[in-house]
């Protein structure tokens, strides 16, 4: 099946216009990232809490979200999981850095005074009010005789942060239980079956792993295409892939979407999808180079011919994939909005780059080598 009969578009001749367009779009994305202080990191990368609930009967996610909105958790991720009959619900949310603030204020005050003589001194700290003074005195002490409690004059900042974080998370879980119970009513009782804390160390490791995954993917592509085609083709493909990922990240920033693990998976998918399109074009160029260069056809015309020959296939594949992903974006719910949006942008940009970036870069590189000689 062919969407277009025979096209004769001068992609190489329009490469400078395409490069300018790409540059403008990339610049807009970079400006957005700079103005927002970088990408908006999601729960996976900032740390937070996962609360697992089990209901007696099926429950509406809308009901739960309405209840959570009353305590400022309207942005929480809520999803059902497991068997339908299990009625399991997962609530994931980011918490304010109250624990870090409280621990920092306590350590700073201790440094100024030398040591605490009474826990009453903590009442003057703004963050302590948020945590709850009663919660702190149930855990800490200043008298060495109270061995069942932690001596606040001896604990280090990291351990103090961890202890206070436990208090704030349990407090938040109690609030969640209260508002959800008020929303769903007594007719559908539930219990909190687990409360998991995603700490900052785990979050930093996830950030590092996500970046390394993308870098290693690009290096792998460079090696593979160098082996299958030649190094010039590999450079063109990697530049196109970096171009696609960078524009997708910029679009996510402009759309104010969070960067979560599913979004990273979408970026990895974009790399694979875009590369597939690029390799199809490269295959046509390689075959045409063998066939038409003998007939004294210029390299520019050979590349243009290869892109035009694969254009129909590229557009049909991209269009069908786009329709499926668009359905996910529209009807998939807020949980996968970021994932679907990244894929939508990636499909559009990947289709564009295989014709207007990857192949033109190969031509530009070849021309530069000829000039040097």
C-alpha positions in Angstrom: 0.0 0.0 0.0 1.3 3.5 -1.0 0.0 6.7 0.4 1.9 8.7 -2.2 2.5 7.6 -5.8 5.8 9.0 -6.8 7.3 12.0 -5.0 10.3 14.1 -6.0 10.8 16.4 -2.9 14.2 18.0 -2.7 14.9 17.2 1.0 18.6 17.9 0.8 18.0 21.2 -0.9 15.7 22.2 2.0 18.0 21.0 4.7 19.1 24.5 5.8 15.5 25.5 6.3 14.9 22.3 8.3 18.0 22.9 10.4 16.8 26.4 11.3 13.3 25.1 12.2 14.9 22.4 14.4 17.1 25.0 16.0 14.2 27.3 16.9 12.1 24.4 18.4 15.1 23.3 20.4 15.8 26.8 21.6 12.2 27.2 22.8 12.4 23.9 24.7 15.7 25.0 26.3 14.3 28.4 27.3 11.4 26.6 28.9 13.6 24.3 30.9 15.9 27.1 32.0 12.9 29.3 33.1 11.4 26.4 35.1 14.8 25.5 36.7 15.0 22.2 34.8 12.6 19.4 34.1 9.6 18.9 36.5 10.6 15.7 38.2 7.9 13.3 39.3 7.6 11.1 42.4 10.1 8.5 41.1 12.9 11.1 41.1 12.0 13.4 44.0 10.9 10.8 46.6 7.5 10.5 48.2 5.0 8.0 49.5 3.1 5.0 48.2 0.0 4.0 50.1 -1.7 0.6 49.3 -5.4 0.4 50.2 -7.7 -2.6 50.0 -11.4 -2.0 49.9 -14.2 -4.4 50.6 -16.0 -3.5 47.4 -15.1 -1.8 44.1 -14.4 1.9 44.5 -14.3 4.8 42.1 -11.0 6.5 41.6 -12.9 9.8 41.1 -14.3 9.4 44.7 -10.8 8.9 46.1 -9.3 11.9 44.2 -12.1 14.1 45.5 -11.3 13.2 49.0 -7.5 13.7 48.5 -8.2 17.1 46.9 -9.4 18.4 50.3 -6.0 17.9 51.8 -4.0 19.3 48.8 -3.2 15.9 47.2 -5.2 16.4 44.0 -2.0 15.7 41.9 -1.6 12.3 43.5 -1.3 9.3 41.2 -4.2 6.9 41.9 -4.6 3.6 40.2 -6.2 0.2 40.7 -4.0 -2.9 40.4 -4.1 -6.7 41.0 -7.3 -8.7 40.4 -10.6 -6.9 40.0 -12.0 -8.9 42.9 -9.1 -7.8 45.2 -10.2 -4.1 45.1 -6.6 -2.9 45.5 -5.8 0.8 45.1 -2.4 2.5 45.0 -1.9 6.1 45.9 1.4 7.7 45.1 2.2 11.3 46.1 5.0 13.7 46.6 5.3 15.2 50.1 6.7 18.7 50.9 10.2 18.7 52.2 9.0 19.3 55.7 11.3 16.6 57.2 14.4 18.2 55.6 13.4 21.7 56.7 12.6 20.6 60.3 15.9 18.6 60.7 17.9 21.5 59.2 16.3 24.0 61.6 16.8 21.7 64.6 20.5 21.1 63.8 21.1 24.8 63.2 19.5 25.8 66.5 21.5 23.1 68.3 24.7 24.5 66.7 23.9 28.0 68.0 23.0 27.0 71.5 25.5 24.2 71.9 22.8 21.7 73.1 19.2 21.5 74.0 18.3 21.7 77.6 14.6 21.2 77.0 12.4 20.1 74.1 10.4 23.2 74.7 13.0 25.1 72.7 11.8 23.3 69.5 8.5 25.2 69.6 10.1 28.3 68.2 10.9 26.6 64.9 8.4 27.1 62.1 8.9 23.6 60.6 8.3 21.9 63.9 4.7 23.2 64.0 4.1 21.5 60.6 5.5 18.2 61.9 3.7 18.4 65.3 5.5 19.1 68.6 3.7 16.2 70.3 5.0 13.8 67.6 8.5 14.9 68.2 8.5 14.7 72.0 7.1 11.1 71.7 10.3 10.2 69.8 13.1 12.4 71.1 14.5 13.3 74.5 17.3 15.5 76.0 17.7 13.5 79.2 20.2 10.5 78.7 18.1 8.6 81.3 15.2 8.2 78.8 17.0 5.4 76.9 13.8 4.3 75.1 13.9 7.6 73.2 16.5 9.1 70.9 18.8 11.8 72.3 18.2 14.9 70.2 21.6 16.3 71.2 23.5 13.3 69.7 21.6 12.5 66.6 23.1 13.6 63.2 21.1 15.5 60.6 20.6 12.6 58.1 19.3 10.3 60.9 17.1 13.1 62.2 15.7 13.7 58.8 14.8 10.0 58.4 13.1 9.9 61.8 11.1 13.0 61.1 10.2 11.8 57.6 8.7 8.7 59.2 6.5 10.9 61.4 5.3 13.1 58.5 4.5 10.1 56.3 2.5 8.4 59.0 0.7 11.7 59.6 -0.1 12.0 55.9 -1.3 8.4 55.8 -3.6 9.0 58.7 -5.1 12.1 56.9 -5.5 10.0 53.7 -7.4 7.3 55.6 -9.6 10.0 57.2 -10.6 11.8 54.0 -11.0 8.6 51.9 -13.2 7.2 54.6 -15.3 10.3 54.7 -15.7 10.2 50.9 -16.5 6.5 50.3 -18.6 6.2 53.5 -19.0 3.4 55.9 -20.6 1.1 53.3 -17.3 0.3 51.7 -14.7 -0.2 54.5 -11.0 -0.4 53.7 -7.6 -0.9 55.3 -4.1 0.4 54.6 -2.2 -2.7 53.8 1.2 -1.0 53.3 3.0 2.3 53.4 6.2 2.6 51.4 8.6 5.5 51.4 10.6 6.4 48.4 13.6 8.2 49.9 15.9 10.8 48.3 18.8 8.3 47.9 16.7 5.9 45.8 15.4 8.9 43.8 18.9 10.1 43.0 19.9 6.5 41.9 16.8 6.4 39.6 17.8 9.8 38.1 21.3 8.5 37.5 20.1 5.2 36.0 17.6 7.0 33.7 20.4 9.3 32.3 22.8 6.4 31.9 20.1 4.3 30.1 19.7 7.0 27.4 23.4 7.6 27.0 24.2 3.9 26.7 21.3 3.5 24.2 22.8 6.3 22.0 26.3 4.8 22.2 24.9 1.4 21.3 23.1 2.9 18.3 26.4 4.6 17.2 28.3 1.3 17.3 25.5 -0.7 15.6 25.0 1.7 12.7 28.8 2.1 12.2 29.0 -1.6 11.8 25.9 -2.0 9.6 26.5 1.0 7.4 29.4 3.3 8.0 30.5 5.9 10.6 29.1 8.8 8.7 25.6 7.3 8.8 26.0 6.6 12.5 26.8 10.2 13.2 23.7 11.3 11.3 21.5 8.8 13.1 22.8 9.8 16.6 22.4 13.5 15.9 18.8 12.8 14.8 18.1 10.8 18.0 19.6 13.4 20.3 17.5 16.0 18.3 14.3 13.9 18.8 14.9 13.3 22.6 15.8 17.0 23.2 12.7 18.3 21.4 10.5 15.8 23.3 12.0 16.9 26.6 11.4 20.5 25.7 7.8 19.7 24.7 7.2 18.0 28.1 8.6 21.1 29.8 6.3 23.4 27.8 3.3 21.2 28.6 4.3 21.1 32.3 4.4 17.3 32.4 6.3 15.5 35.1 9.3 13.4 34.3 8.5 9.9 35.7 9.8 6.4 34.9 7.0 5.9 32.3 8.1 9.1 30.6 11.7 7.9 30.5 10.4 4.6 29.0 8.6 6.8 26.4 11.9 8.6 25.6 13.7 5.2 25.2 10.8 4.1 22.9 11.2 7.3 20.8 14.9 6.4 20.3 14.0 3.0 19.0 11.1 4.2 16.9 13.1 7.1 15.3 16.1 4.8 14.6 13.8 2.3 12.9 12.6 5.0 10.5 16.1 6.2 9.9 17.5 2.8 9.1 14.7 2.2 6.5 15.8 5.5 4.8 19.5 4.5 5.1 18.9 1.1 3.5 17.3 2.8 0.5 20.2 5.3 0.2 22.8 2.4 0.4 21.0 0.4 -2.3 20.7 3.4 -4.5 24.3 4.3 -4.0 25.3 0.9 -5.4 22.9 1.2 -8.3 22.8 4.8 -9.4 26.3 6.1 -8.6 27.4 4.0 -11.5 25.1 6.1 -13.7 26.9 9.3 -12.6 23.9 10.4 -10.4 25.0 13.0 -7.8 25.1 12.0 -4.2 22.5 14.6 -3.4 20.1 13.0 -5.9 20.8 9.5 -4.6 19.9 10.6 -1.0 16.8 12.5 -2.2 15.7 9.4 -4.1 16.1 7.1 -1.1 14.1 9.4 1.1 11.3 9.8 -1.4 11.1 6.0 -2.0 10.6 5.4 1.7 8.4 8.4 2.3 5.1 6.6 1.8 6.0 3.7 4.1 7.3 6.1 6.8 4.2 8.3 6.8 1.8 5.3 6.9 3.6 3.7 9.8 3.8 6.9 11.7 0.2 7.8 11.1 -1.2 4.4 12.3 1.0 4.6 15.4 0.1 8.2 16.1 -3.7 7.3 16.0 -3.2 4.5 18.6 -1.1 6.7 20.9 -3.5 9.6 20.5 -6.3 7.3 21.8 -4.1 6.5 24.8 -3.6 10.2 25.4 -7.3 11.1 25.2 -8.9 8.1 26.9 -6.0 6.6 28.9 -6.5 8.8 32.0 -4.1 11.2 33.8 -1.7 8.5 35.0 -0.3 7.9 31.4 -0.8 11.4 30.0 2.9 12.2 30.2 3.9 8.9 28.7 1.4 9.2 25.8 2.3 12.9 25.2 6.0 12.1 25.0 5.2 9.4 22.4 3.0 11.7 20.4 5.7 14.3 20.1 8.4 11.6 19.5 6.4 10.1 16.6 6.0 13.5 14.9 9.6 14.5 15.5 11.0 11.1 14.6 9.2 11.0 11.3 10.5 14.5 10.5 14.1 13.9 11.6 14.6 10.7 9.5 14.0 12.7 6.4 15.1 16.2 7.3 17.9 15.6 9.8 19.5 12.2 9.7 20.0 11.9 5.9 20.9 15.6 5.4 23.6 15.3 8.1 25.1 12.4 6.1 25.1 14.5 3.0 26.6 17.5 4.9 29.3 15.4 6.4 30.2 13.9 3.0 30.4 17.4 1.4 32.7 18.5 4.3 35.0 15.6 3.6 35.1 16.4 -0.1 36.0 20.0 0.6 38.8 19.0 3.0 40.3 16.8 0.3 
